[in-house]
Amino acid sequence: MDNGLKRSPHSSERGEPGPIDTPGLNNLLAASDTGDQARMMISNGVPLGRFGTPDEIAKAVVFLASDDSSFMTGAEMFVDGGYAQV
């Protein structure tokens, strides 16, 4: 039975990153008088209580791009410390 969900060689999984500790974000927060407050507010909103790292996002993307995700199709992977789940 063809239900239209066959995996194509161009499937559409995607990663959904949360707040990530990057130089760009650090510069943006440093440019504000309330940058430290904003950083604390953001990290307090993440159930794991911290910003993610670029390495954590890269590992998720590598998984999605690899054959290890070959049985996934049309899925979203939230890599956000639980932020989207609350």
C-alpha contacts under 8 A as a table, 3 or more apart, distances in Angstrom:
res1	aa1	res2	aa2	distance
2	D	5	L	7.52
2	D	6	K	7.69
3	N	6	K	7.57
5	L	73	T	7.70
7	R	10	H	7.80
7	R	11	S	6.06
7	R	71	F	7.91
7	R	72	M	7.99
7	R	73	T	6.17
8	S	11	S	5.32
11	S	73	T	5.97
11	S	74	G	6.73
12	S	73	T	6.43
12	S	74	G	5.11
12	S	75	A	7.17
13	E	64	L	6.65
13	E	72	M	7.33
13	E	73	T	6.08
13	E	74	G	5.07
13	E	75	A	4.80
13	E	76	E	5.77
13	E	77	M	7.67
14	R	61	V	7.87
14	R	64	L	7.30
14	R	74	G	7.93
14	R	75	A	6.58
14	R	76	E	5.04
14	R	77	M	6.25
15	G	57	I	7.98
15	G	60	A	7.05
15	G	61	V	6.53
15	G	64	L	7.86
15	G	76	E	5.78
15	G	77	M	4.75
15	G	78	F	5.91
15	G	79	V	6.68
16	E	76	E	6.78
16	E	77	M	5.94
16	E	78	F	4.65
16	E	79	V	5.74
16	E	80	D	7.10
17	P	20	I	7.39
17	P	57	I	6.73
17	P	78	F	6.22
17	P	79	V	4.84
17	P	80	D	5.21
18	G	51	F	7.75
18	G	52	G	7.09
18	G	78	F	7.72
18	G	79	V	6.22
18	G	80	D	3.88
18	G	81	G	7.06
18	G	83	Y	6.96
19	P	42	I	7.57
19	P	43	S	7.98
19	P	51	F	5.44
19	P	52	G	6.19
19	P	80	D	6.75
20	I	25	L	7.68
20	I	51	F	5.18
20	I	52	G	4.51
20	I	53	T	5.45
20	I	54	P	6.50
21	D	25	L	6.55
21	D	26	N	7.06
21	D	51	F	5.59
21	D	52	G	5.95
21	D	53	T	5.49
21	D	54	P	7.06
22	T	25	L	5.30
22	T	26	N	6.16
22	T	53	T	7.43
22	T	54	P	7.05
23	P	26	N	4.95
23	P	27	N	6.02
24	G	27	N	5.17
24	G	28	L	6.17
25	L	28	L	5.01
25	L	29	L	6.13
26	N	29	L	5.22
26	N	30	A	5.97
27	N	30	A	5.00
27	N	31	A	6.17
28	L	31	A	5.31
28	L	32	S	7.05
28	L	35	G	7.87
29	L	32	S	5.48
29	L	34	T	7.60
29	L	35	G	4.24
29	L	36	D	7.12
29	L	38	A	7.26
29	L	39	R	7.23
30	A	33	D	7.46
30	A	35	G	5.48
30	A	36	D	7.74
31	A	35	G	7.09
32	S	35	G	4.96
33	D	36	D	7.94
34	T	37	Q	5.23
34	T	38	A	6.09
35	G	38	A	5.00
35	G	39	R	6.09
36	D	39	R	5.08
36	D	40	M	6.25
37	Q	40	M	5.14
37	Q	41	M	6.08
38	A	41	M	5.01
38	A	42	I	6.06
39	R	42	I	5.23
39	R	43	S	6.15
40	M	43	S	5.23
40	M	44	N	5.95
41	M	44	N	5.14
41	M	45	G	6.35
42	I	45	G	5.19
42	I	46	V	6.83
43	S	46	V	5.28
43	S	49	G	5.13
43	S	50	R	4.76
43	S	51	F	5.95
44	N	47	P	7.26
44	N	49	G	5.35
44	N	50	R	7.29
45	G	49	G	7.07
45	G	83	Y	6.89
46	V	49	G	5.06
46	V	50	R	6.44
46	V	51	F	7.70
46	V	80	D	7.53
46	V	81	G	5.90
46	V	82	G	6.30
46	V	83	Y	4.90
47	P	81	G	6.10
47	P	82	G	5.47
47	P	83	Y	6.12
47	P	86	V	7.98
48	L	81	G	5.24
48	L	82	G	6.77
49	G	81	G	7.75
50	R	81	G	7.61
51	F	81	G	7.75
52	G	56	E	6.62
52	G	57	I	7.66
52	G	80	D	6.92
52	G	81	G	7.06
53	T	56	E	5.29
53	T	57	I	6.74
54	P	57	I	5.20
54	P	58	A	6.14
55	D	58	A	4.97
55	D	59	K	6.20
56	E	59	K	5.31
56	E	60	A	6.57
56	E	79	V	7.78
57	I	60	A	5.25
57	I	61	V	6.30
57	I	79	V	6.62
58	A	61	V	5.10
58	A	62	V	6.07
59	K	62	V	5.12
59	K	63	F	6.25
60	A	63	F	5.11
60	A	64	L	6.32
60	A	77	M	7.87
60	A	79	V	7.35
61	V	64	L	5.05
61	V	65	A	6.13
62	V	65	A	5.10
62	V	66	S	6.03
63	F	66	S	5.13
63	F	67	D	7.82
63	F	68	D	6.35
63	F	69	S	6.35
64	L	67	D	7.98
64	L	68	D	7.51
64	L	69	S	5.53
65	A	69	S	7.23
66	S	69	S	5.98
66	S	70	S	7.37
67	D	70	S	4.96
68	D	71	F	7.88
69	S	72	M	5.45
70	S	73	T	7.87
72	M	75	A	6.45
78	F	82	G	7.69
78	F	84	A	7.29
79	V	82	G	7.59
80	D	83	Y	5.51
80	D	84	A	7.03
82	G	85	Q	5.31
82	G	86	V	6.99
83	Y	86	V	6.01
